[in-house]
């Protein structure tokens, strides 16, 4: 009977660790042009998903993502950029 309890506890710890590692956080930042001016309506997408947002008039964006996912930033007339989400919750693009 004690062994069954130990296995149950072990499985619970393994699953709780997996859930913690996959927690979504809010990633935000600012997108600016080469002259430093904010770019409005830039598309920010989590690569491989349908999750996306646009920057506001001040170039600010905010999107829910998990560590390891990739943000793709694209805007007409500019080359798309990609950055992997890590521990940082603020990612700026210029």
Secondary structure, DSSP 8 states (H G I E B T S, - for coil): -HHHHHHHHHHHHHHHHHHHHT--EEEEEEBB-TTS-B-TT-EEEETTSS-EEE--TTSEEEEEE-TT-EEEEE-TTS--EEEE--S-SB--B-
